[in-house]
Amino acid sequence: MGYPRLTEQAVAKDIEYRRIMALQSVLITGGTGSFGKTMLGGLLADGVPEVRILSRDEEKQDALRNQLNDARVKFYIGDIRDRTSVDRAMAGCDAVFHAAALKQVPSCEFFPIEAVRTNIMGSENVIRSAVENRVRSLVCLSTDKAVMPINAMGMSKAMMEKLVQASAREIGQDTETTISCVRYGNVMYSRGSVIPLFIKQIKDGNPITVTEPAMTRFLMPLRDSVALVNFAFEHARQGDLFVKKAPASSIADLVTALLELFDVPDHEVQHIGWRHAEKLYETLASAQELATAEDLGDYFRLQLDERDLNYNAYFNEGEDKTQALEDFHSHNTDQLTVPQVKDLLMSLPEVQAEVEAWKAIK
């Protein structure tokens, strides 16, 4: 049968309410980032008594502390690379959302060992600590760049996913901790992404710098990434990986949408060529993964390969399931038109504020 579809709003809302209200303490690693702050706001609104933030940046923690002024939020200075600081923040938690990572492709390209230390070894610390502390649910955040990766960031995230799956196989189904993963594409207007860069270039009067207009990227508002993580928390079985069926846009159409929103149709656009470790399109699920996936309506549930160390299952026995014909990527998903991209952009409060401020000075 599979899980109820998310469109069954009444059932889903009731399940979410009962599960969220049962939580007493939640940990968000990397909790001062864009995702962490949005997740935190939702948990506080749902009445969770205690939410812990584990991150390295004391300045961001102090800013968030002063902004919230909420005694339910506990701030832990630490690094997921250090198991001791992870254990300290983890003790007594019911659920963990693991968002801490090195995410910038160029940074990881120049310093790949740092990506290993944070995204792989740090994630191992989080996973092991969650199991040993009997956390009820651990949801780890991954990226489309982990599928057939060509850069160090994607490779390190792919290895994080393998750690999740290996740990899930190791602890089995009948255990207190459920470990799952989510995988999504570009979060719109997140730090370091192209949308705030393009807007800044428009406002500063500088050319918009486009690498390759035909490139496509998945477009996901931050609210959708949080909804995906919540869905994983509500519905995950051991080792599940959830993917949202996100739409995509070409970079050319994204630029056109921004030029129209800011009413600057003649603004200069420069084509600067592909950057190192950049793809023409991104992939959220491979054909091999989709062969055994469960279609949940808005999401795919990619199932854990539960073969054990019996090597016959790897070397002497083939798969009996038919492979999917193609991967799910940003070239073959639903392609947004320019008007649709504009509507999606204007659904973001940050873009609304930028457009309104721009019109006010024109």
Secondary structure, DSSP 8 states (H G I E B T S, - for coil): -----TT-HHHHHHHHHHHHHH-SEEEEETTTSHHHHHHHHHHHHTT-SEEEEEES-HHHHHHHHHHH--TTEEEEE--TTSHHHHHHHHTT-SEEEE------HHHHHH-HHHHIIIIIIIHHHHHHHHHHTT-SEEEEEEEGGGSS--SHHHHHHHHHHHHHHHHHHHH-SSSS-EEEEEEE--BTT-TTSHHHHHHHHHHHT--EEES-TT-EEE-B-HHHHHHHHHHHHHH--TT-EEEE---EEEHHHHHHHHHHHTT-TT--EEE----TT--SS-EEE-HHHHTT-EE-SSEEEE------S-THHHHT----S---SS-EETTTS-B--HHHHHHHHHTSHHHHHHHHHHHHH-
